[in-house]
């Protein structure tokens, strides 16, 4: 998730930060770790140094710096994956180091550490790291723990803490995945929507040496279908159209619904001849399979080859111009840009 790099000074900065914390629980846990590092560990590092406990002071200082860096990096880049791993591993190392330097204190830090793991890294890794933290705390604080007498209580309570973290984190992951699916899929046709198209095309066109073909498709006389047969029939046509197009595409190709009766196809591989063959197959399949009241449904399309390094918006603008000409020329056809439209394509 990308964080706001600049906001106005009218208070929206804090509101957006708060919104980011509410939307991304990994970022929230990373931020909590950073706050703990600044407000708790850093002052304790100074206190340990003043009292001559240099080992504990070094441990608190290193943890403060690592936690602080992980939080800063997550906010700076919007990437929480690697900072999450860094903080999770640091928690294990920190619990062990606290056990060496302060013995019994490691027992108390194990609980929040085990809980945080499940919000920072995948569940299997969190379980393994949690076990390592608990074993380290128990080993280095064996005397304070009470030996075998206190070990079962310590282990069981940490297991319960881990189970709670697992259940809550998995529910959060499931809800987020469901929300992302709904936000990127067109509910009527089941294909990618405009938002997903923008994300995927931006990524595809930003790769060095990227190549592909964009086609903008518009169903012919769709308003007439709605007017004569009703909107339910129109919706059925859109669903059948999406199904037919996907059946004719290659596995590497992508279909998006731009809005209304307009769709976009991204053909990732192949030259102009290969793209033309795919689009002609799509046109034939749609004409054969999509019908309303016994009449074949057709579409018009404008197509353009993406030039390496150019924004996808430039490519789709050329395809839009070609689509306009296809509709003006009588519909039910696929056209490429002309030289007048800034055509980079070659026959």
Rosetta blueprint (number, residue, H / E / L):
1 X L
2 X L
3 X L
4 X L
5 X L
6 X L
7 X L
8 X L
9 X L
10 X L
11 X L
12 X H
13 X H
14 X H
15 X H
16 X H
17 X H
18 X H
19 X H
20 X H
21 X H
22 X H
23 X H
24 X L
25 X H
26 X H
27 X H
28 X H
29 X H
30 X H
31 X H
32 X H
33 X H
34 X H
35 X H
36 X H
37 X H
38 X H
39 X H
40 X H
41 X H
42 X H
43 X H
44 X H
45 X H
46 X H
47 X H
48 X H
49 X H
50 X H
51 X L
52 X L
53 X L
54 X H
55 X H
56 X H
57 X H
58 X H
59 X H
60 X H
61 X H
62 X H
63 X H
64 X H
65 X H
66 X H
67 X H
68 X H
69 X H
70 X H
71 X H
72 X H
73 X H
74 X H
75 X H
76 X H
77 X H
78 X L
79 X L
80 X L
81 X H
82 X H
83 X H
84 X H
85 X H
86 X H
87 X H
88 X H
89 X H
90 X H
91 X H
92 X H
93 X H
94 X H
95 X H
96 X H
97 X H
98 X H
99 X H
100 X H
101 X H
102 X H
103 X L
104 X L
105 X H
106 X H
107 X H
108 X H
109 X H
110 X H
111 X H
112 X H
113 X H
114 X H
115 X H
116 X H
117 X H
118 X H
119 X H
120 X H
121 X L
122 X L
123 X H
124 X H
125 X H
126 X H
127 X H
128 X H
129 X H
130 X H
131 X H
132 X H
133 X H
134 X H
135 X H
136 X H
137 X H
138 X H
139 X H
140 X H
141 X L
142 X H
143 X H
144 X H
145 X H
146 X L
147 X L
148 X H
149 X H
150 X H
151 X H
152 X H
153 X H
154 X H
155 X H
156 X H
157 X H
158 X H
159 X H
160 X H
161 X H
162 X H
163 X H
164 X H
165 X H
166 X H
167 X H
168 X H
169 X H
170 X H
171 X H
172 X H
173 X H
174 X H
175 X H
176 X H
177 X H
178 X H
179 X H
180 X H
181 X H
182 X H
183 X H
184 X H
185 X E
186 X L
187 X L
188 X L
189 X L
190 X L
191 X L
192 X E
193 X L
194 X H
195 X H
196 X H
197 X H
198 X H
199 X H
200 X H
201 X H
202 X H
203 X H
204 X H
205 X H
206 X H
207 X L
208 X L
209 X L
210 X L
211 X L
212 X L
213 X E
214 X E
215 X E
216 X E
217 X E
218 X E
219 X E
220 X L
221 X L
222 X H
223 X H
224 X H
225 X H
226 X H
227 X H
228 X H
229 X H
230 X L
231 X H
232 X H
233 X H
234 X H
235 X H
236 X H
237 X H
238 X H
239 X H
240 X H
241 X H
242 X H
243 X H
244 X H
245 X H
246 X H
247 X H
248 X H
249 X L
250 X L
251 X L
252 X L
253 X L
254 X E
255 X E
256 X E
257 X E
258 X E
259 X E
260 X L
261 X L
262 X E
263 X E
264 X E
265 X E
266 X E
267 X E
268 X L
269 X L
270 X L
271 X L
272 X H
273 X H
274 X H
275 X H
276 X H
277 X H
278 X H
279 X H
280 X H
281 X H
282 X H
283 X H
284 X H
285 X H
286 X H
287 X H
288 X H
289 X H
290 X L
291 X E
292 X E
293 X L
294 X L
295 X E
296 X E
297 X L
298 X L
299 X E
300 X E
301 X E
302 X E
303 X E
304 X E
305 X E
306 X L
307 X L
308 X L
309 X L
310 X L
311 X L
312 X H
313 X H
314 X H
315 X H
316 X H
317 X H
318 X H
319 X H
320 X H
321 X H
322 X H
323 X H
324 X H
325 X H
326 X H
327 X H
328 X H
329 X L
330 X L
331 X L
332 X L
333 X L
334 X E
335 X E
336 X E
337 X L
338 X L
339 X H
340 X H
341 X H
342 X L
343 X L
344 X L
345 X L
346 X L
347 X L
